[in-house]
Amino acid sequence: MKKVHVYISGRVQGVFFRAETQRAAVCLNLTGWVRNMRDGRVEAVFEGEDRAIDQMLVWCQTGPPHARVDQVIIEEEPFTGDYPNFKVDF
């Protein structure tokens, strides 16, 4: 099991990035959260099986159709199992 904290920059707000991130994470049986940051980035935490996390990180490199991802910063953290589901945080 793995946990990653990611910061995604580019045109990632106003393009349904959070909703599509939630959809993708739920399809991969991941838990955690996603939210917009004041500086224009999207921040997310994903927990789950290693392979599913890897697939989610690949998805984050492009995001939904109208997004433009310039950079994804990935920080691995100790797995906690603290999240019961995956939610959009406001």
DSSP file (Angstrom, degrees, kcal/mol; ACC not computed):
  #  RESIDUE AA STRUCTURE BP1 BP2  ACC     N-H-->O    O-->H-N    N-H-->O    O-->H-N    TCO  KAPPA ALPHA  PHI   PSI    X-CA   Y-CA   Z-CA
    1    1 A M              0   0    0      0, 0.0     2,-0.3     0, 0.0    78,-0.2   0.000 360.0 360.0 360.0 149.9    0.0    0.0    0.0
    2    2 A K  E     -A   48   0A   0     46,-2.8    46,-2.2    76,-0.1     2,-0.4  -0.946 360.0-157.0-140.5 155.1    1.2    3.5   -0.8
    3    3 A K  E     -AB  47  77A   0     74,-0.7    74,-2.3    -2,-0.3     2,-0.4  -0.999  14.7-179.5-133.3 132.9    0.3    7.1   -0.1
    4    4 A V  E     -AB  46  76A   0     42,-2.4    42,-2.5    -2,-0.4     2,-0.5  -0.983  17.7-153.6-132.0 146.6    1.3   10.1   -2.2
    5    5 A H  E     -AB  45  75A   0     70,-2.7    70,-2.6    -2,-0.4     2,-0.3  -0.982  25.5-170.0-114.6 122.6    0.7   13.8   -1.9
    6    6 A V  E     -AB  44  74A   0     38,-3.1    38,-2.3    -2,-0.5     2,-0.4  -0.886  20.8-161.9-123.3 149.7    0.7   15.6   -5.3
    7    7 A Y  E     -AB  43  73A   0     66,-2.0    66,-2.8    -2,-0.3     2,-0.5  -0.996  14.9-165.3-126.5 122.4    0.7   19.2   -6.5
    8    8 A I  E     -AB  42  72A   0     34,-3.2    34,-2.4    -2,-0.4     2,-0.3  -0.934   6.3-173.1-116.5 125.8   -0.5   19.7  -10.1
    9    9 A S  E     + B   0  71A   0     62,-2.8    61,-2.9    -2,-0.5    62,-1.5  -0.825  39.7  62.2-119.8 159.4    0.2   23.0  -11.9
   10   10 A G  E    S- B   0  69A   0     -2,-0.3     2,-1.4    59,-0.3    59,-0.2  -0.961 108.8 -18.8 131.3-148.8   -0.9   24.4  -15.3
   11   11 A R  E    S+ B   0  68A   0     57,-2.3    57,-1.5    -2,-0.3    30,-0.1  -0.725  88.8 131.3 -90.6  86.6   -4.5   25.0  -16.5
   12   12 A V        +     0   0    0     -2,-1.4     2,-0.4    28,-0.5     5,-0.3   0.348  44.7  76.1-124.7   1.6   -6.0   22.8  -13.8
   13   13 A Q  S    S+     0   0    0     -3,-0.2    29,-0.0     1,-0.2    28,-0.0  -0.943  96.5  21.4-115.8 141.8   -8.8   25.0  -12.3
   14   14 A G  S    S+     0   0    0     -2,-0.4    -1,-0.2    53,-0.0    -2,-0.0   0.628 101.8  89.6  81.1  14.0  -12.1   25.6  -14.1
   15   15 A V  S    S-     0   0    0     -3,-0.2    51,-0.3    50,-0.0    52,-0.2   0.061 107.6-100.0-128.9  22.7  -11.7   22.5  -16.2
   16   16 A F  S  > S+     0   0    0     50,-0.1     4,-2.4     3,-0.1     5,-0.2   0.750  74.2 145.1  65.1  26.7  -13.4   19.9  -14.0
   17   17 A F  H  >  +     0   0    0     -5,-0.3     4,-2.3     1,-0.2     5,-0.2   0.924  68.8  46.8 -62.2 -45.4  -10.0   18.7  -12.8
   18   18 A R  H  > S+     0   0    0     -6,-0.2     4,-2.5     2,-0.2    -1,-0.2   0.939 113.7  47.0 -64.1 -46.9  -11.2   17.9   -9.2
   19   19 A A  H  > S+     0   0    0      1,-0.2     4,-2.2     2,-0.2    -1,-0.2   0.909 115.5  45.6 -62.4 -42.1  -14.4   16.1  -10.3
   20   20 A E  H  X S+     0   0    0     -4,-2.4     4,-2.5     2,-0.2    -1,-0.2   0.832 110.2  54.4 -71.8 -31.5  -12.5   14.0  -12.9
   21   21 A T  H  X S+     0   0    0     -4,-2.3     4,-2.8    -5,-0.2    -2,-0.2   0.925 109.5  48.2 -64.2 -44.1   -9.7   13.3  -10.4
   22   22 A Q  H  X S+     0   0    0     -4,-2.5     4,-2.7     2,-0.2     5,-0.2   0.932 111.2  50.3 -61.1 -45.6  -12.4   12.0   -8.0
   23   23 A R  H  X S+     0   0    0     -4,-2.2     4,-2.1     1,-0.2    -2,-0.2   0.931 113.7  44.8 -58.4 -47.4  -14.0    9.8  -10.7
   24   24 A A  H  X S+     0   0    0     -4,-2.5     4,-1.4     2,-0.2    -1,-0.2   0.908 113.4  50.1 -64.8 -42.3  -10.6    8.3  -11.7
   25   25 A A  H  <>S+     0   0    0     -4,-2.8     5,-2.9     1,-0.2     3,-0.2   0.912 110.6  49.1 -64.1 -42.8   -9.6    7.7   -8.1
   26   26 A V  H ><5S+     0   0    0     -4,-2.7     3,-1.6     1,-0.2    -1,-0.2   0.907 108.2  54.1 -63.4 -41.6  -12.9    6.0   -7.3
   27   27 A C  H 3<5S+     0   0    0     -4,-2.1    -1,-0.2     1,-0.3    -2,-0.2   0.812 111.0  46.7 -61.1 -29.5  -12.5    3.8  -10.4
   28   28 A L  T 3<5S-     0   0    0     -4,-1.4    -1,-0.3    -3,-0.2    21,-0.2   0.318 115.7-116.5 -94.4   7.3   -9.1    2.7   -9.1
   29   29 A N  T < 5 +     0   0    0     -3,-1.6     2,-0.2     1,-0.2    20,-0.2   0.849  63.9 150.6  59.9  36.7  -10.4    2.1   -5.5
   30   30 A L      < -     0   0    0     -5,-2.9     2,-0.3    -6,-0.1    -1,-0.2  -0.648  32.6-151.6 -95.2 156.0   -8.2    4.9   -4.1
   31   31 A T  E     +C   47   0A   0     16,-2.4    16,-2.4    -2,-0.2     2,-0.4  -0.804  46.3  73.5-118.6 165.8   -9.0    6.9   -1.1
   32   32 A G  E     -Cd  46  86A   0     53,-2.7    55,-1.9    -2,-0.3     2,-0.3  -0.985  67.1 -82.7 136.0-144.7   -8.0   10.5   -0.2
   33   33 A W  E     -Cd  45  87A   0     12,-1.6    12,-2.5    -2,-0.4     2,-0.3  -0.979  17.8-150.9-158.8 164.7   -9.0   13.9   -1.3
   34   34 A V  E     +Cd  44  88A   0     53,-1.6    55,-3.2    -2,-0.3     2,-0.3  -0.993  21.1 165.6-142.0 143.9   -8.5   16.6   -4.0
   35   35 A R  E     -C   43   0A   0      8,-2.7     8,-2.9    -2,-0.3     2,-0.3  -0.991  36.0-105.8-154.1 159.0   -8.8   20.4   -3.7
   36   36 A N  E     -C   42   0A   0     53,-0.4     2,-0.3    -2,-0.3     6,-0.2  -0.617  33.2-142.9 -81.0 146.8   -8.0   23.7   -5.5
   37   37 A M    >   -     0   0    0      4,-2.9     3,-1.7    -2,-0.3    -1,-0.0  -0.787  20.4-118.0-107.1 155.9   -5.2   25.8   -4.0
   38   38 A R  T 3  S+     0   0    0     -2,-0.3    -1,-0.1     1,-0.3     4,-0.0   0.772 111.6  62.3 -63.2 -26.1   -5.2   29.6   -3.9
   39   39 A D  T 3  S-     0   0    0      1,-0.1    -1,-0.3     2,-0.1     3,-0.1   0.370 123.6 -98.9 -84.9   7.4   -2.1   29.8   -6.1
   40   40 A G  S <  S+     0   0    0     -3,-1.7   -28,-0.5     1,-0.3   -30,-0.1   0.351  87.1 115.9  96.6  -6.4   -3.9   28.1   -9.0
   41   41 A R        -     0   0    0    -32,-0.1    -4,-2.9   -30,-0.1     2,-0.4  -0.409  61.9-125.7 -87.8 169.7   -2.6   24.5   -8.5
   42   42 A V  E     -AC   8  36A   0    -34,-2.4   -34,-3.2    -6,-0.2     2,-0.4  -0.958  21.9-160.2-112.6 137.4   -4.6   21.4   -7.6
   43   43 A E  E     +AC   7  35A   0     -8,-2.9    -8,-2.7    -2,-0.4     2,-0.3  -0.934  15.0 170.9-117.5 140.0   -3.5   19.4   -4.5
   44   44 A A  E     -AC   6  34A   0    -38,-2.3   -38,-3.1    -2,-0.4     2,-0.4  -0.993  24.3-152.6-147.7 154.1   -4.4   15.8   -3.9
   45   45 A V  E     -AC   5  33A   0    -12,-2.5   -12,-1.6    -2,-0.3     2,-0.4  -0.999  17.8-171.0-124.8 130.1   -3.6   12.9   -1.6
   46   46 A F  E     -AC   4  32A   0    -42,-2.5   -42,-2.4    -2,-0.4     2,-0.4  -0.974   5.1-178.2-122.7 135.7   -4.1    9.3   -2.8
   47   47 A E  E     +AC   3  31A   0    -16,-2.4   -16,-2.4    -2,-0.4     2,-0.3  -0.993  34.4  77.5-129.6 141.0   -3.9    6.1   -0.8
   48   48 A G  E    S-A    2   0A   0    -46,-2.2   -46,-2.8    -2,-0.4   -18,-0.1  -0.988  76.1  -8.7 160.3-163.9   -4.2    2.6   -2.1
   49   49 A E     >  -     0   0    0     -2,-0.3     4,-2.5   -21,-0.2     5,-0.2  -0.301  62.3-119.8 -62.0 143.7   -2.5   -0.3   -3.9
   50   50 A D  H  > S+     0   0    0      1,-0.2     4,-2.5     2,-0.2     5,-0.2   0.900 112.2  50.0 -52.2 -47.8    0.8    0.6   -5.4
   51   51 A R  H  > S+     0   0    0      1,-0.2     4,-2.0     2,-0.2    -1,-0.2   0.893 111.1  48.9 -63.3 -40.6   -0.3   -0.3   -9.0
   52   52 A A  H  > S+     0   0    0      2,-0.2     4,-2.3     1,-0.2    -1,-0.2   0.890 110.3  51.4 -66.6 -39.5   -3.5    1.9   -8.7
   53   53 A I  H  X S+     0   0    0     -4,-2.5     4,-2.5     2,-0.2    -2,-0.2   0.934 108.9  51.3 -61.2 -45.5   -1.4    4.8   -7.3
   54   54 A D  H  X S+     0   0    0     -4,-2.5     4,-1.7     1,-0.2    -2,-0.2   0.899 110.2  49.0 -59.2 -41.3    1.0    4.5  -10.3
   55   55 A Q  H  X S+     0   0    0     -4,-2.0     4,-2.1     1,-0.2    -1,-0.2   0.895 110.3  51.2 -65.0 -39.9   -2.0    4.5  -12.7
   56   56 A M  H  X S+     0   0    0     -4,-2.3     4,-2.3     1,-0.2    -2,-0.2   0.894 107.4  53.0 -65.1 -39.8   -3.4    7.6  -11.0
   57   57 A L  H  X S+     0   0    0     -4,-2.5     4,-0.7     2,-0.2    -1,-0.2   0.864 107.7  51.1 -65.4 -35.3   -0.1    9.4  -11.2
   58   58 A V  H >< S+     0   0    0     -4,-1.7     3,-1.0    -5,-0.2     4,-0.4   0.927 109.7  50.6 -64.3 -44.3    0.0    8.7  -15.0
   59   59 A W  H >X S+     0   0    0     -4,-2.1     4,-3.3     1,-0.2     3,-1.7   0.897 103.5  59.5 -59.4 -40.6   -3.5   10.2  -15.3
   60   60 A C  H 3< S+     0   0    0     -4,-2.3    -1,-0.2     1,-0.3    -2,-0.2   0.726  90.6  70.9 -62.4 -22.1   -2.4   13.3  -13.3
   61   61 A Q  T << S+     0   0    0     -3,-1.0    -1,-0.3    -4,-0.7     8,-0.3   0.742 121.2  11.5 -67.9 -22.2    0.2   14.0  -16.0
   62   62 A T  T <4 S-     0   0    0     -3,-1.7    -2,-0.2    -4,-0.4     7,-0.2   0.662  88.4-174.4-123.5 -36.1   -2.6   15.0  -18.5
   63   63 A G     <  -     0   0    0     -4,-3.3    -2,-0.1    -5,-0.2   -46,-0.1  -0.248  49.5 -14.2  69.8-160.9   -5.9   15.2  -16.5
   64   64 A P  S >  S-     0   0    0      0, 0.0     3,-1.7     0, 0.0   -47,-0.1  -0.192  82.4 -89.6 -73.3 169.5   -9.2   15.8  -18.1
   65   65 A P  T 3  S+     0   0    0      0, 0.0    -2,-0.0     0, 0.0   -50,-0.0   0.794 122.5  43.3 -52.6 -39.9   -9.6   17.0  -21.8
   66   66 A H  T 3  S+     0   0    0    -51,-0.3     2,-0.1     2,-0.0   -50,-0.1   0.444  95.3  99.5 -91.6   2.1   -9.5   20.8  -21.2
   67   67 A A    <   -     0   0    0     -3,-1.7     2,-0.4   -52,-0.2   -55,-0.2  -0.451  56.0-156.2 -82.7 158.8   -6.7   20.8  -18.7
   68   68 A R  E     -B   11   0A   0    -57,-1.5   -57,-2.3    -2,-0.1     2,-0.6  -0.926  11.1-158.0-132.8 109.5   -3.0   21.5  -19.5
   69   69 A V  E     +B   10   0A   0     -2,-0.4   -59,-0.3    -8,-0.3     3,-0.1  -0.792  19.2 170.0 -93.1 121.5   -0.7   20.0  -16.9
   70   70 A D  E     +     0   0A   0    -61,-2.9     2,-0.3    -2,-0.6   -60,-0.2   0.772  67.2   4.0 -95.9 -34.6    2.7   21.7  -16.7
   71   71 A Q  E     -B    9   0A   0    -62,-1.5   -62,-2.8     2,-0.0     2,-0.5  -0.991  50.3-162.8-156.0 141.3    4.1   20.0  -13.6
   72   72 A V  E     -B    8   0A   0     -2,-0.3     2,-0.5   -64,-0.2   -64,-0.2  -0.977  11.9-162.3-126.2 117.2    3.2   17.3  -11.1
   73   73 A I  E     -B    7   0A   0    -66,-2.8   -66,-2.0    -2,-0.5     2,-0.5  -0.879  10.7-163.4 -98.8 126.5    5.2   17.3   -7.9
   74   74 A I  E     -B    6   0A   0     -2,-0.5     2,-0.5   -68,-0.2   -68,-0.2  -0.945  10.6-176.2-118.0 125.7    4.9   13.9   -6.1
   75   75 A E  E     -B    5   0A   0    -70,-2.6   -70,-2.7    -2,-0.5     2,-0.3  -0.972  17.9-144.1-120.8 116.6    5.8   13.4   -2.4
   76   76 A E  E     -B    4   0A   0     -2,-0.5   -72,-0.2   -72,-0.2    -2,-0.0  -0.602  23.5-179.0 -78.3 139.9    5.6    9.9   -1.0
   77   77 A E  E     -B    3   0A   0    -74,-2.3   -74,-0.7    -2,-0.3     2,-0.1  -0.885  38.1 -79.0-132.3 162.0    4.4    9.7    2.6
   78   78 A P        -     0   0    0      0, 0.0     2,-0.1     0, 0.0   -76,-0.1  -0.420  53.0-109.1 -63.6 135.3    3.8    6.8    5.0
   79   79 A F        +     0   0    0    -78,-0.2   -76,-0.1     1,-0.1   -32,-0.1  -0.438  42.6 169.8 -64.2 134.5    0.6    4.9    4.3
   80   80 A T        -     0   0    0     -2,-0.1    -1,-0.1   -78,-0.1   -77,-0.0   0.669  33.0-140.4-118.5 -29.4   -2.0    5.6    7.1
   81   81 A G        +     0   0    0      1,-0.1    -2,-0.1   -50,-0.1   -34,-0.0   0.733  57.5 135.7  70.7  21.6   -5.3    4.2    5.9
   82   82 A D        +     0   0    0    -51,-0.1    -1,-0.1     2,-0.0   -50,-0.1   0.643  43.8  82.2 -77.0 -16.0   -7.0    7.3    7.4
   83   83 A Y        -     0   0    0      1,-0.1     3,-0.0   -52,-0.0   -50,-0.0  -0.803  54.9-166.7-101.8 125.4   -9.4    8.0    4.5
   84   84 A P  S    S-     0   0    0      0, 0.0     2,-0.2     0, 0.0    -1,-0.1   0.730  74.9 -14.3 -78.2 -21.1  -12.7    6.1    4.2
   85   85 A N  S    S-     0   0    0    -53,-0.2   -53,-2.7     2,-0.0     2,-0.5  -0.814  80.5 -82.1-157.1-167.5  -13.3    7.2    0.6
   86   86 A F  E     +d   32   0A   0    -55,-0.3     2,-0.3    -2,-0.2   -53,-0.2  -0.974  50.4 175.4-116.5 127.1  -12.1    9.8   -2.0
   87   87 A K  E     -d   33   0A   0    -55,-1.9   -53,-1.6    -2,-0.5     2,-0.6  -0.905  36.4-117.8-132.1 157.3  -13.7   13.2   -1.8
   88   88 A V  E     -d   34   0A   0     -2,-0.3     2,-0.4   -55,-0.2   -53,-0.2  -0.847  35.0-150.7 -88.5 122.4  -13.5   16.7   -3.3
   89   89 A D              0   0    0    -55,-3.2   -53,-0.4    -2,-0.6   -56,-0.0  -0.812 360.0 360.0 -98.5 133.6  -12.4   19.0   -0.5
   90   90 A F              0   0    0     -2,-0.4    -1,-0.1   -55,-0.1   -55,-0.1   0.407 360.0 360.0-106.5 360.0  -13.5   22.7   -0.7
